[in-house]
Amino acid sequence: MGGEDGSAHSIGKFDGTYDAFWRMQIEDYLYGKKLHQPLNKKPEKMDQDEWELLDRQEKTTEGLMKVLSDMYEKPSANNNVFLMKKLFHLKMEEGGLVTAHVNEFNTIVNQLSSVEIEFDDEVRALILLASLPNS
């Protein structure tokens, strides 16, 4: 979910690149706040007034997720280039935390995987080693 307390504070700001992890965080947050039903169609058992209260503006629920998916889910060349540059320019700062660096590396690799760009284990290991400081 967004944060341990169910808040949205730890969900990263949407930066214009499609990010499957960001979408998953938003959906998890909505489930945690019991606002997930508008992500789907109106349940047959729910009356119209109850549905309209829950789904006040389509743009904030199903419509928003569809628009975001349509705009950013498609693996465009620009998005792929952006992610590849992000991975290959990733460098761990001298004295930085290895765990934080590996987490950032894995996040980028997962983003690439979500647009069907995969690296085998040996190539990932080489890219990670190249991103570490010399000392």
N, C-alpha and C positions, 0 to 999 in steps of 0.2 A: 504494500500500500504506500501512499505518499510518505508517511513517517510512522514511527512506532505508535504515536498517539492518534493516528488516523488523519493527520493534517496533510495539507497539500504543500507545506513549506519546503519539503525536500524534493519535490518534483521539479526538475530542471525547466527553465524557461524555454519555450519552443523557439528554435532558432531558424526555422524555415527549411531544414532538411528533414526528410522523413526519418523517423526513429521509432522502430518497432517497440523498443523498451519504453520510450516516452508514452506511446499509445497504451501499452500494457499498464503503466503506472496510472494513467488517467482513468482507464476502465476499472482498475482495482480500487481507486479512490471512490469512484461512483458506486461500486458495489458496497464498499464499506459504509457509505452514507445512505445506502438503500435507495439510490437514485439510478440504478442500473436498468430498470424496466424500460425507460424511454429509449435505451439503446436498441431495443427491438420494437416490433409492432405491438399494438394494444392487445393485451390478453383478452380473450373472448369473455372470461368471467368478470372482468372489471367493468364497472359502469362508466359512462362517458365523462361525467363530472369528475370522478376520481382520477381518470386518465388525464384529463385536461389540467387538473391541478398538478399532477406529477410531471406532465410534459407541456409546461407553459409555452415554451417556444421551441419549435423543432430545431432551430439553429443551435440550441444549447445541448442537444442530445444526439439522437440518431442522425439528423441532418448534418450537424457539425462533424461527427465522426466520418460520415460518408464524404463530405466535402474535403476534409483533411486527407482521407484515404485516396480520393481521386486525384488530389493535387500532388501528394508527396509519396504515396506508396509505390507508384510506378518507378521502377528502377531506371531513372533517366541517366544519361551520360554525365550530366553535370553533377548529380548527386554521387555517382560512382567515383568520379574524379576527386570530388571533395573528400570523400571517405578514404580513398587511397592516399591522397596527400596527407590527410590527418594521421593515418597510420605510419607512413614512411617518414614524416617529419617529427613524430613523437620522440622526445628525448627526456630521459630522467635527469632531474637536476642533481648536481653534486650534493650529497648529504640528504637527498630526498628519501621518502619512505618507499621501500621496494614494493610493499603491498599495495600502496596507492597507485604506483606506476603500473603494476601488473593488472590491477582492476581497471584502470583507464585503457590499457592495451586490450584487455579482454572485451571491454565495452565496444571499442572500435571494431574488433574482429567480429563480434556478434552483429553489429550494425551491417558490416559487409556481408556476413552470412545471410542476413535478412533480405539482401538484394541479390542473393545467389552468387556472391563472390567468395569462394572458399580457398583456403590454403591448407596444404597437408601439414602434419605436425612438425616435420623437419623445417619447413619454410617458416612457419610461425615462430619456432624456437630461434632461428637465425635472425628474423626481424626483431624479436624481443632482445636478443643479445646485442644486436647493433644499436638498440635504443638506450643501452645502459652506459653510464659514464665510464671512462677509461680506468679510473682507479677503483 
